[in-house]
Amino acid sequence: MIYFFYDILLWVALIGIIPYHLYRSASRGRRAAFAERFGSIPPERVATLGGKEIIWVHAVSVGETMAAKPLLTALRQRFPDKRIVLSNVTETGRSIGEKLPEVDLCIYLPFDYRFAVRRVLQSLRPSLVVIVETEIWPNFLRTAAGLGIPTVMVNGRISDRSFGRYLKLDWFFRPVLAHFTALCMQTDEDARRIIAIGADSGRVHVTKNLKYDIPSVVLSPERKSLLKKEYRVPASLIVLTAGSTHAGEDELVLAAYRTILAAGHACLLVLVPRHPERAGQVGELLKKESIPFSLRSELKDKTSDFRTGEALLVDTVGELMTIYSLSDLVFVGGSLVPTGGHNVLEPASLGVPVVFGPHMSNFREIAAMVLAAGGGVQVHDGAELASVLKELLADDERRTSMGRHGVALLDENRGATDRHMEIIASLLK
């Protein structure tokens, strides 16, 4: 009965789904890909898989795709004869996925209409579907189970904000969660929550967080210097990066940058909006503040190096880790506004000290561990952000120490990929 009403809601929602995706695609200069989103993959694209056995990995957007990279690498190494299909929901996630060497085919996840999910599942016939983090699509899971395709949730988590909503709808989620063959959760608390919502405790495993398995790659001074040259950054400038910023944070970052410059630091600000289509809006803010800036997409045409007080505005995707690696200090956005934060382990894995705000509900465990390890600093507002950034930029020794602590934290907490792979391998036998 729940599926009957769910299907009715989906068909009603179609009135808004079509124009929303048309607008979203047009505003981002990308095709809407409705055929794919309704489950139709051209046979010639499927043929590129060579009739081999398929593992389908689904990662909704950029963050989930980045989290899945260690697992994708392990899948390729453990099962070299199988083909890996990666699906995303967002265009930015797809653009990242298409650059991963482990992936054989990238597609959009179909809308959760039964005919659409059945069409694509019958076309690909995967041996296993791996769903990264908490993506629960009732018709997709039900159809996969009906076709005898096992599904496993990996790196699962239930945020503080979403737990209450899920719990109120446990009557809906209980039969849906029953279609998961296994659920691999990040922490004991996440496991407790998914069981409270309705998952079978016998299928729930605590496998820790895949995000700790990202490689730790600290650049040598020589390599860092060469990388800075590629971005037209002279060695004399300290690089402060504000990564994955959201609306409402850029103003606070620019105010902090003003404070830093007033204190006499020779500094370059790199601004990386979480959604690159916001680059125009952020560019207007920079103009309003009379801060000279260059767009990353136009950097090849820049004829001179950056100078102190200028900014690099990143309007591209796929370069965040590279930019973090050339940075001396990083502020991770989505944390001064209530969006739940972003992954502070990314700069920490590169030996770069990290600063973040109070809103880290989506990364509560990671934030706590980074703070406990001494790899980062948490601030409460824009004024404290300015104060802390200024202090850290004046203290080379403290920044270096924080960077070492961040790398040590990752080294001490690796192993989630191996735990996940044990369960995945058992499902593929």
Residue pairs with C-beta under 8 A, 6 or more apart in sequence:
2 138
2 171
2 172
2 175
2 176
3 138
3 139
3 142
6 138
6 139
7 113
7 114
7 139
10 111
10 112
10 113
10 139
11 113
17 111
18 34
21 32
21 34
21 37
22 32
24 91
25 31
25 32
25 33
25 91
27 277
28 91
28 276
28 277
30 91
33 108
36 107
36 108
36 110
37 108
37 109
37 110
37 111
37 116
38 110
38 111
38 113
38 115
38 116
38 119
39 110
39 113
39 115
39 116
39 117
39 118
39 119
39 120
39 123
40 119
40 120
41 107
41 120
41 123
41 124
45 105
45 107
46 105
46 123
46 124
48 104
48 105
49 83
49 85
49 104
49 105
49 124
50 83
52 81
52 82
52 83
53 81
53 82
53 83
53 127
54 82
54 83
54 84
54 85
54 124
54 125
54 126
54 127
55 75
55 79
55 82
55 83
55 84
55 85
55 126
55 127
55 128
55 130
55 428
56 85
56 87
56 124
56 126
56 128
56 129
56 130
57 68
57 71
57 72
57 75
57 84
57 85
57 86
57 87
57 130
57 132
58 86
58 87
58 88
58 109
58 129
58 130
58 131
58 132
58 135
59 65
59 67
59 68
59 86
59 87
59 88
59 93
59 97
59 132
59 133
60 88
60 89
60 90
60 93
60 109
60 132
60 133
60 135
61 88
61 89
61 90
61 92
61 93
62 90
62 92
62 93
62 96
62 317
63 342
63 343
64 93
64 132
64 133
64 155
65 86
65 88
65 93
65 96
65 97
65 100
65 132
66 96
66 214
66 343
66 346
67 132
67 133
67 155
67 210
67 211
67 343
68 86
68 132
68 154
68 155
68 210
69 100
69 102
69 214
70 210
70 213
70 214
70 416
70 417
71 130
71 132
71 154
71 155
71 210
71 417
71 420
71 421
72 84
72 86
72 100
72 102
72 103
73 102
74 417
74 418
74 420
74 421
75 82
75 84
75 102
75 421
75 424
76 84
76 102
78 421
78 425
79 428
82 127
83 104
83 105
84 102
84 103
84 104
84 105
85 103
85 104
85 105
85 106
85 107
85 124
85 126
86 97
86 100
86 103
86 105
86 106
86 107
87 106
87 107
87 108
87 109
88 94
88 97
88 106
88 108
88 109
89 108
89 109
92 275
92 276
92 317
94 106
94 108
95 317
95 318
96 317
96 318
97 103
97 106
98 106
99 318
107 120
109 137
109 140
110 116
110 117
110 119
110 120
110 140
112 137
112 138
112 139
112 140
113 139
114 139
114 143
117 137
117 139
117 140
117 143
117 144
118 143
118 147
121 143
121 144
121 147
121 149
122 147
125 147
125 149
126 149
127 149
127 150
127 428
128 149
128 150
128 151
128 152
128 424
128 427
128 428
129 144
129 149
129 150
129 151
129 152
130 151
130 152
130 154
130 424
131 151
131 152
131 153
131 154
132 154
132 155
133 153
133 154
133 155
133 156
133 157
134 153
134 156
134 157
134 158
134 162
135 153
136 173
136 176
136 177
138 176
141 151
141 176
141 179
141 180
142 176
142 179
144 150
144 151
144 179
145 151
145 179
150 181
150 182
150 427
151 179
151 180
151 181
152 180
152 181
152 182
152 183
152 184
152 423
152 424
152 427
153 180
153 182
153 183
153 184
153 185
154 184
154 207
154 210
154 420
154 424
155 184
155 186
155 207
155 209
155 210
155 211
155 416
155 420
156 183
156 184
156 185
156 186
156 190
156 194
157 185
157 186
157 187
157 190
157 362
158 166
158 190
158 193
158 194
158 197
159 340
159 361
159 362
159 364
160 361
160 364
161 340
161 361
163 193
163 197
166 173
166 193
166 197
167 196
167 197
170 196
170 197
170 198
173 197
173 198
174 197
174 198
175 198
176 198
177 183
177 194
177 197
177 198
177 199
177 200
178 198
178 199
178 200
180 199
180 203
181 203
181 427
182 203
182 204
182 205
182 423
182 427
183 194
183 199
183 203
183 204
183 205
184 205
184 206
184 207
184 419
184 420
184 423
185 191
185 194
185 204
185 205
185 206
185 207
186 206
186 207
186 208
186 209
186 365
186 416
187 206
187 208
187 209
187 365
188 206
190 206
191 204
191 205
191 206
194 204
195 201
195 204
205 419
205 423
207 416
207 419
207 420
207 423
208 413
208 415
208 416
208 419
209 365
209 366
209 413
209 416
210 416
210 417
210 420
211 343
211 345
211 366
212 345
212 409
212 410
212 413
212 414
212 415
212 416
213 414
213 415
213 416
213 417
214 345
214 346
214 349
214 410
215 349
216 349
216 350
216 351
216 407
216 410
216 411
217 325
217 349
217 350
218 350
218 351
218 403
218 407
219 227
219 325
219 326
219 350
219 351
224 325
224 326
225 235
227 322
227 325
227 326
228 234
228 235
228 239
228 326
231 299
231 312
231 323
231 326
232 294
232 299
232 302
232 304
232 305
232 306
233 239
233 268
233 305
233 306
233 326
234 305
234 306
236 266
237 266
237 267
237 268
237 306
237 307
237 308
238 265
238 266
238 267
238 268
238 328
238 329
238 393
239 267
239 268
239 270
239 326
239 327
239 328
239 329
240 257
240 260
240 267
240 268
240 269
240 270
240 327
240 328
240 329
240 330
240 331
240 389
240 393
241 269
241 270
241 271
241 272
241 323
241 324
241 327
241 329
241 330
241 331
241 347
242 249
242 250
242 253
242 269
242 270
242 271
242 272
242 330
242 331
242 333
243 272
243 320
243 323
243 324
243 330
243 331
243 332
243 333
243 342
243 346
243 347
244 272
244 273
244 274
244 320
244 332
244 333
244 334
244 342
245 253
245 271
245 272
245 273
245 274
245 282
245 333
245 334
246 273
246 274
246 333
246 334
246 337
246 339
247 278
247 281
247 337
248 336
248 337
249 333
249 334
249 336
249 337
249 357
250 271
250 273
250 282
250 285
251 285
251 382
252 336
252 381
252 382
252 385
253 269
253 271
253 331
253 333
253 385
254 269
254 285
254 286
254 289
254 291
255 382
255 386
256 382
256 385
256 386
256 389
256 390
257 267
257 269
257 291
257 311
258 289
259 386
259 387
259 389
259 390
260 267
260 386
260 389
260 390
260 393
261 267
261 308
261 309
263 390
263 394
265 308
265 390
265 393
265 394
266 308
267 308
267 309
267 393
268 306
268 308
268 310
268 311
268 312
269 291
269 310
269 311
269 312
270 311
270 312
270 314
270 323
270 327
271 282
271 286
271 293
271 311
271 312
271 313
271 314
272 314
272 320
272 323
273 279
273 282
273 314
273 315
274 333
274 334
274 342
276 314
276 315
276 316
276 317
279 295
279 313
279 314
279 315
282 313
283 293
283 295
283 313
286 293
286 311
286 313
291 309
291 310
291 311
292 309
292 310
292 311
293 310
293 311
293 312
293 313
294 302
294 306
294 310
294 311
294 312
294 313
295 313
295 315
296 312
296 313
296 314
296 315
296 316
296 319
297 315
297 316
299 312
306 312
314 320
314 323
320 346
321 346
321 350
324 330
324 346
324 347
324 350
324 352
325 350
325 352
327 347
327 352
328 352
328 393
328 399
329 352
329 353
329 355
329 389
329 392
329 393
329 399
330 347
330 352
330 353
330 354
330 355
331 354
331 355
331 356
331 385
331 389
332 341
332 342
332 343
332 344
332 346
332 347
332 354
332 355
332 356
333 342
333 357
334 340
334 341
334 342
334 359
335 341
335 342
335 356
335 357
335 358
335 359
335 360
336 357
336 358
336 359
336 379
336 381
336 382
336 385
337 357
337 359
338 359
339 359
340 359
340 360
340 361
340 362
340 363
341 356
341 357
341 359
341 360
341 361
341 362
341 363
341 367
342 362
342 363
343 363
343 366
344 354
344 356
344 360
344 363
344 366
344 367
344 370
344 376
345 366
345 370
345 406
345 409
345 410
347 353
347 354
347 406
348 354
348 370
348 375
348 376
348 403
348 406
348 407
348 409
348 410
349 406
349 407
349 410
350 403
351 403
351 404
351 406
351 407
352 403
352 406
353 375
353 376
353 377
353 392
353 398
353 399
353 402
353 403
353 406
354 370
354 375
354 376
354 377
354 402
354 406
355 376
355 377
355 378
355 379
355 385
355 388
355 389
355 392
356 367
356 376
356 377
356 378
356 379
357 378
357 379
357 380
357 381
357 385
358 378
358 379
358 380
360 366
360 367
360 378
367 376
367 378
369 409
369 413
370 376
370 406
370 409
371 377
371 378
373 405
373 406
373 408
373 409
374 401
374 402
374 405
375 402
375 403
375 405
375 406
375 408
375 409
376 402
376 406
377 388
377 392
377 402
379 385
379 387
379 388
392 398
392 399
392 402
393 399
